[in-house]
Amino acid sequence: MLIVLALGMAGCSGQADGTSAKADITVLRFSHFWPATSAMHVEVFEPWAKKIETESNGQLKVEIYPSATLSKPEAMYDSAAKGIIDIGSQAHGYTAGRFLLTQIAELPGLSNSATQMGCILQTLYDDGTIASEYKDTHLLFMMGAGPAAIHTVDKPIRVPADMKGQRIRRPSAIAGDIIEATGGTPVGLPANDLYTSLQRGVIDGLSFPWQPTGDFRLLELTKAHTNIPFYNSALLVTMNKNKYDSLPDNLKKVLDDNSGKVMADLVGTITDKEDAKFRAEAIAAGHTMIDIPDPLNDPDWRDPLMEGTQKYLKDVNALGLDADGVYEKVKTVSESCNV
């Protein structure tokens, strides 16, 4: 009887705080489209998942599914909203018409680095300017990409006229408008299809930041690069709202402590480093490099870039949204984030 009593008492130990001796483990399935070898997976998402597990004392476990194995690249946000996955990461441009105000931050001339872009996006979310676009999920953090270059198989792009007849992959409607304004033909493709599309001649080039161009091995196929802040991609990491709400406060705090600007800044730092690395690799390999650092003041590039910008703002205004007001706000935030 003493043994039975002792075992019963042992079974009740640790329950004073409402938890069992062996706490339940909540598994969070996290899907993204980057390769498992990419810096985003290895240096951002894996350490983040480990930190969540450590700080939750093992009560939260993040299972990561890279290369869009659990959800299509363009469906990550909706999959998280619907609970098909618990956490998803995607580029905003993959879901046309969904994040109209957020994507104003992607317009030319507003950001010169991934760190600055991440700061702009997170600030606009935190102050409520764009928060309504994410009300069906629990946003964890924003991410910014570095300025996109134009990468072509072999034709150097020095002036907009060189874009004529070129089929250029566009990552978003904004980039598509600008490619079209310069005389190119925009083609919509997910990042995971770019390598084979370049191989088969489906596209002649792409508009993409340096980091993903390297991550997806596209430098093997593109030999001419125009370094122009053509646009900046907005990206996010978000969570199913019901899943987050179901967690006890102590586990919500673990996620909250590893969300927001602290993560936006971390991603920016790593992305800027990767941008520089892959650009240096292309230079070392003897690729053609063309630099247009200030296109909005360049006599050749200013007009088509502003044409694309005004077209986007006009289209969003026509939907009853204050695109012009958000554009002015983005410009102000851009200055404060340019440190």
WOMONOR-V131528 format. One record per pair of residues at least 6 apart in sequence whose C-alpha atoms are under 7 Angstrom apart, sorted by the first residue. I is the first residue (numbers start at 1). J is the second residue. If there is no record, write none. Layout:
BEGIN
i->(I:I)
j->(J:J)
END
This chain:
BEGIN
i->(13:14:14:15:23:24:25:25:25:25:26:26:26:27:27:27:27:28:28:28:28:28:29:29:29:29:29:29:30:30:30:30:30:30:30:30:31:31:31:31:31:31:31:31:31:31:32:32:32:32:32:32:32:33:33:33:33:34:34:34:34:35:35:36:36:38:44:49:52:52:52:53:53:53:55:56:56:73:73:74:74:76:76:76:77:77:77:79:80:80:80:80:80:81:81:81:81:83:86:86:86:87:87:87:87:88:88:88:89:89:89:90:90:91:91:91:91:92:92:92:93:93:93:94:94:96:99:100:101:101:102:103:104:105:106:106:106:106:107:107:107:108:108:108:108:109:109:110:110:111:111:111:112:112:112:113:113:113:114:114:114:114:114:114:115:115:115:115:116:116:117:117:118:118:118:118:118:118:119:119:119:119:120:120:120:121:122:122:122:122:124:125:136:137:137:137:137:138:138:138:138:139:139:139:140:140:140:140:140:141:141:141:141:141:141:141:142:142:142:142:143:143:143:143:143:144:144:144:144:145:145:145:145:145:146:146:146:147:147:147:147:147:148:148:148:148:148:148:148:148:148:149:149:149:149:149:149:149:149:149:149:150:150:150:150:150:150:151:151:151:151:151:151:151:152:152:152:152:152:152:152:153:153:153:153:153:153:154:154:154:155:156:156:157:157:158:159:159:160:160:160:160:161:161:163:163:163:164:164:165:165:166:166:166:167:167:167:167:167:167:167:168:168:168:168:168:168:168:168:168:169:169:169:169:169:169:169:169:170:170:170:170:170:170:171:174:175:176:177:178:178:178:179:179:180:181:181:181:182:195:197:198:198:210:210:210:211:211:211:211:213:214:223:223:224:224:224:225:225:225:226:226:226:227:227:227:228:228:228:228:229:244:295:295:296:313:313:316:317)
j->(21:20:21:21:59:59:58:59:60:61:59:60:61:60:61:62:63:61:62:63:86:87:62:63:64:85:86:87:62:63:64:65:85:86:87:88:64:65:66:68:70:71:85:87:88:89:65:66:67:68:88:89:90:66:67:68:73:40:41:66:67:66:67:66:67:215:267:62:60:254:255:59:60:61:254:251:254:90:190:94:95:88:89:90:88:89:90:85:86:87:88:239:240:136:137:240:241:240:239:240:243:237:238:239:240:237:238:239:236:237:238:235:236:233:234:235:236:99:234:235:171:172:173:171:172:173:133:316:130:323:130:234:327:330:231:232:233:234:231:232:309:229:230:231:305:229:296:331:334:117:232:334:146:147:229:146:147:272:144:145:146:268:271:272:144:265:268:269:337:338:144:145:142:143:144:264:265:268:261:264:265:337:333:334:337:142:142:260:261:264:130:131:241:238:239:240:241:238:239:240:241:237:238:239:237:238:239:259:260:236:237:238:259:260:263:264:235:236:237:264:234:235:236:264:267:233:234:235:268:209:232:233:234:271:209:232:272:209:229:230:231:232:207:208:209:210:228:229:230:231:232:207:208:209:210:225:226:227:228:229:230:206:207:208:225:226:227:205:206:207:222:224:225:226:204:205:206:222:223:224:225:204:205:221:222:223:224:222:223:224:224:224:225:163:226:290:300:301:182:183:300:301:182:183:182:183:184:183:184:184:185:184:185:204:184:185:186:187:203:204:205:184:185:186:187:203:204:205:206:207:186:187:188:189:203:205:206:207:176:186:187:188:206:207:188:312:231:186:308:304:305:308:185:186:186:304:307:308:304:218:203:204:221:275:278:279:271:274:275:278:219:278:287:288:287:288:289:288:289:290:289:290:291:290:291:292:291:292:293:295:293:252:301:302:302:323:324:323:323)
END
